[in-house]
Amino acid sequence: MDIKNFVKAGIRSLSAYEVKEIPCKVKLDANESPYGFKGLLKALKFIKTNRYPDPEARFLKKFISRDFGVKPENILHGNGSDELIYYLITTFGGPVLFPIPTFSMYGIISQALGEKRIAIPLEKEFDLDLEKILKAIKNQKPKLIFLSSPNNPTGNCFSSDRILKIIEVSNGIVIVDEAYQPFASDKGFMPMLKDYKNIVIMRTLSKIGLAGLRVGFLIADEEIINEVNKVRLPFNLNSLSQAAAVEVLKNKKVLKSCIKSITSERGRLFGEMAKIKGIKPYPSEANFILFRIKEPDKIYKGLLKKGILVRNMSGVVNNCLRVTVGTPEENMGFIKVLKEVI
């Protein structure tokens, strides 16, 4: 028996998403926060491990509702953003439109579910190619449009007027993925929810120090939430993640302090990189910086040899590497080694 004969064609041609564990002293490759949160054990001591978690994550939704000024009925929780992307495409189908380069899971999940993908290249300065997107909307009528702003891996926020035009023209649903919005000067598209019924805002706690918990959520019109909730797996967000997330969201002062430190370090890191001959760092509104460099493979290996792991963007944004903003010590260590390697 050849098992491949039983596999759907779209899956057969799909490569598994690999996350390689590469030994290093300083890990600056995955857009994680350099700051975690201590003292979460007290939030977990009342967890009954023999009982299933709250399927509706009611207590967690209460805090999200308070922070974003929306009703709990407008929120849907997920095991990270990946699961929510899966649910959205499962619920509404395709075609699915997204710009490239962007977060790879939009395309991967669309292919896994057998939906048509419409990938529109970004303009030279990484903004949305509005003309091509509007043409695709008219001719191919995508049911879902994913826009990551700030965008991974480019780091920039897309022009608000272009996003707004896409929302106004589209007959489908526009998902504005604001995973990196806490680090941006832009306020994001949350205020637009009251004016447009076809917007979905996607958020995550992974980038602000809780990557290990896998907590993501959608904020949208109640009708959209109700439909997507039909395909949500029961008990999809475990009790430990729910309790720990609530504990962190209670302490907004610490959370804001960590975010402020990262944005401050991002500015300092960008300034230091801009001084180095042969490097072009791109302005970022996220917790990472994309930079263009000659011989990126050689520089990547040279950094890793000295214990610093960054992301090689070959095949995604050619001649570029991406570095996550770390602690002040990690960032200066990276700059020092980068100069040595060059």
Buried (B, 14 or more C-beta within 10 A) or exposed (E): EEEEEEEEEEEEEBEEEEEEEEEBEBBBBBBBBBBEBEEBEEBEEEBEEEEEBBEBBEEBBBBBBEEBEBEBEBBBBBBBBBBBBBBBBBBBBBBBBBBBBBBBBBBBBBBBBEBBBBBBEBBEEBBBBBEBBBEBBEEEEBBBBBBBBBBBBBBBBBBBEBBBBBBEEBEBBBBBBBBBBBBBEEEBBBEBBEEBEBBBBBBBBBBBBBBEBBBBBBBBBEEBBEBBBEEBEEEBBBBBBBBBBBBBBEEEEBBEEBBEBBBEBBEBBBEBBEEBEEBEBBBBBBBBBBBBBEEBEEBBEBBBEBEBBBBBBEEBBEBBBBBBBBBBEBBBBBBEBBEEBB
